[in-house]
Amino acid sequence: MRKLMIAAMVGTLTLAGCASGPSTQVTRFHLNQPIARGQISVEPLLPADRNSPEFQTYANIVGGQLAQLGFTEAPGLAKSEQVAVVQVDRAFFDGPPRSSFSFGIGGGSFGYHGGGGASVGTTVAGKPSQNVSTRLIVQIKRRSDSTTVWEGRAETSAKFGAPESQPADTVQRLAAAMFRDFPGVSGRTIVVK
């Protein structure tokens, strides 16, 4: 009986560990002013990425999250007053997860200071022994004056090749964490499980 109870407890703990997955760090900045819901275009940071299938996948994910918040994606090639600028970075590294990224409202750097990085439209192969860090960065701007009214970063790391390291699934988790409780507390980093 005791062995059965121990086996059940170990199984429960194993399942709990699998269900929780990697944690996500989220940081958001905004101007502490209301953000008008309305039409918005989802665009890549690098215009050359606009037609890539990879960016379209990420744009659909971010657009879906924005729709849940009351935004309406501008149809076709229409240029709305608000634009969500999207960047996805993936970096492969050895050793424990780390972050070397910082930004502030309107003056952020989308640069990634890790080894072997890639952004939308670029594929970089990792090694099975490495970890992969995925970062989603979104800025909501007014097109007329290029003012950034909100920006966020969500980042997670996982073992390369693990189910939780797959790009589209990872960006889906990052976007959900980033837009949770939108617009969030400006300047605070939170950890989402």
N, C-alpha and C positions, 0 to 999 in steps of 0.2 A: 504494500500500500504506500509506504513512504517513498519507494523508488518511483511509483506512478505520480505522486504529488510533485516530486522534484522534477521529473521529466515534463510534467505539465507546466510548471513554473518556468523552466528553461525554455520551453517552446513558446510560452507567452512573451517572455522577455525578448526572444529572438524575433518574433513577429512584430513586437513593438519597435524594436530597433530598425527593422526593415521598413515599417510603415512611416516612421518619422523622416527618413531620408536626410539628405544634407540640409543644413540650415542656410538661410539667405540673409545677407546683410543689406539693409535698405537705408538710404539716406535721401532726403528730399529737401529742396529749398523752394521758397516762394516769397512773394512780396507782401504777404499777410493782407491781401486784398481779395475780394471775391473773383473767382475765375468764371467768366461767362461760358455757359454751355451753349453750343451752337455748332455750326459746320466747322469741320477741321479736316485738314489734309494730313496724311501720314507720309512723310518723306524721309529718304535716307540722308545721313550726314554728307555722304559723298554722292553727288548726282549720278556718277557713273554706275552706281549700284541699283538705280531705280528699277531697271527691267530684269534684274537677276531673280531667278526663282527663289533663291535663299532669302533675299530681302522681301519678296512678296509674302513668303511664309511668315516672316517676323512682322511685317506690316499688318497682316491679317490678325495676328495675335494681339498686337498693340491696339489696332482698330476695334477689335472685339471688347477689350477692356474699357476703352474710351466710350464705346456705345453703352456699356453698362452704367457709366457715370452720367449719361445724358448728352453726350456729344453725338453728332451725326457726321459720318464721313462724307466729304465732298465727292460727288459723283464724277467718275471718269478723270479727266485731266483738269477739272475745275480747280481754281486756286482760291481757297477760302482765306478769310482774314487770319484765322488761327491755323497754325501748322505744328504738328508733332514731329520733331526731328529725332530719328531713331538711329542708334549705333549699337551694334553687338560686337563684342570682342571676345575671343577665346585664346587662352594662352596655356601652353603645356609646360610643366615644370616638375622637377624632382623635389622631394622633401615636403614639409608641412605646408598647408595653405597659407597664403600671405596676400596682403593688399598693399599696393604702392600707388594708390590713385587718390587724388583730392580735387575738389572743385568747389566753387561758390556760385551763387546766382549771377548769371550774366557773364561771368568771367571764367567759366569752366574750361578745362582742357580735356579733350576727348582722347588724349594720348594714353597709351598703356605702357607702363614701364616694367613689363615682365619679359621673360625670355620666350622666344618662339611664339609671338602673338599673331593673331589673325583677326580681321574684321570682316564685315559682310562682304561676300563675293570672293573671299580668299580662303583656300583650304590649306591647312597646315597639318601634317600628320604627326601624331604623338606616338609614344612608345607605350606598350602595355604596362611598363613599370612606372609610368608617370601619372600625375594628376592633371586634370584640366580645370581651369578656372573660366567661368563664363560670366560676362558682365553685360547687362542691358542698361543703356543710358537713353533717357528720353528728355527732350526739352520741349515745352509748349511755348511757342513764340507768337507774337503779333507780327504778321507779315508786313504791315504798313510801316512800322518803325523798328523792326527787328528786336523789340524788347522781349526778353525772356521773362515770362510770368510764372513759370513753374519748371523745375527740373528735378529729375530723380535718377538714382543709380541703385541697381540691385545686382548683387554678386553672390555666386556660390561656387564651390569647388567639389569635385568628385573624382574618383578613380577613373582614368581613361578606359573606355570600353564598357563601363558599368551602365546599366539602364538609365540611371539618373544623370549620366553625362551626355546623353543624346541631345543635339542642338535644339531642335524644335520643342521637345518636351521641357528642356531646361529653360528656354526663353518663356514658355507658357507659365512655368512656376515663378520665374522672376517677375514677369509682368503682373501676375496676380498679387504677388507680395508688394510690388512697387505701388500699385494703385489701390491697395487696401486702405480704407479710411482716408481716401483722397480728400484734401491735398496733403494731409499729414502735418506733423509738427515740423516747422522749418528748422533745419540745422541739426536735427537729432538723428542719430543712427540707431536703428532698431534691428533686432534679430527675429526673423520669422522662421518657424519650424515647418 
